[in-house]
Amino acid sequence: NINVKRSAHAELDKIAIETINKMPNWEPAEKEGKKVSSIITLPIKFLPTPPSPPTPPSAPTPPKPVKAPQSGFIPTLGLFPNNKC
């Protein structure tokens, strides 16, 4: 029989019990050459999984070139040398 003495979380209890059930059969305790019942406390320690390293940011996507309209129109930015139009 497996009993949890001190629970950290129900899911961890379940994992601990499953792990113990997967262990090979134990040799029974003996007293004066005879097999006897015994109780054992088996401490189980859970360690947190370290977080995954963050993924590096991807390079920014360069802007797509703007196609000039086929009509011959060329857009301007409104910049004129010496502020003359």
C-alpha positions in Angstrom: 0.0 0.0 0.0 1.3 3.4 -0.9 0.3 6.5 1.1 1.4 10.0 0.5 2.6 11.6 3.8 3.0 15.1 2.6 1.5 16.3 -0.6 2.9 19.1 -2.7 0.3 18.8 -5.4 -2.1 16.1 -6.6 -0.4 15.7 -9.9 3.0 15.3 -8.3 1.5 12.7 -5.9 0.2 10.8 -9.0 3.6 10.9 -10.6 5.3 9.7 -7.4 2.9 6.7 -7.0 3.3 5.8 -10.7 7.1 5.9 -10.3 7.0 3.7 -7.2 4.7 1.2 -8.9 7.2 0.9 -11.8 10.0 -0.1 -9.3 11.1 -3.8 -9.2 9.7 -5.9 -6.3 11.5 -5.3 -3.0 12.9 -8.0 -0.8 10.8 -8.4 2.3 12.1 -7.4 5.7 13.4 -10.1 8.0 13.5 -10.5 11.7 15.3 -13.4 13.3 15.4 -15.1 9.9 11.7 -14.8 9.3 10.0 -12.4 6.8 8.0 -9.7 8.5 5.8 -6.8 7.5 7.5 -3.4 7.5 6.8 0.2 6.8 9.3 2.4 4.9 9.3 6.1 4.1 10.7 6.9 0.7 11.4 10.6 0.2 10.9 11.8 -3.3 12.2 15.1 -4.4 10.8 17.0 -7.4 13.0 19.6 -9.1 11.6 22.3 -11.3 12.5 22.1 -15.0 14.6 25.1 -15.9 12.9 27.5 -18.3 13.8 27.2 -22.0 16.1 30.0 -23.2 14.2 32.7 -24.9 14.3 32.6 -28.7 16.3 35.4 -30.2 14.2 38.0 -32.0 14.1 37.5 -35.8 15.6 40.1 -38.0 13.1 42.7 -39.1 11.7 42.2 -42.5 12.9 44.9 -44.9 10.2 47.0 -46.4 8.9 46.0 -49.8 9.9 48.3 -52.7 7.1 50.6 -54.0 6.4 50.3 -57.6 6.0 53.5 -59.6 2.7 53.7 -61.4 2.9 52.9 -65.1 1.3 56.3 -66.0 4.6 58.1 -65.6 3.6 59.8 -62.3 6.5 60.0 -59.9 5.6 60.7 -56.3 7.6 63.4 -54.5 8.3 63.9 -50.9 7.8 67.6 -51.0 11.5 68.4 -50.4 12.9 71.2 -52.6 16.4 72.6 -52.4 16.6 76.1 -50.8 12.8 75.9 -50.1 12.0 77.0 -53.7 9.1 75.6 -55.6 
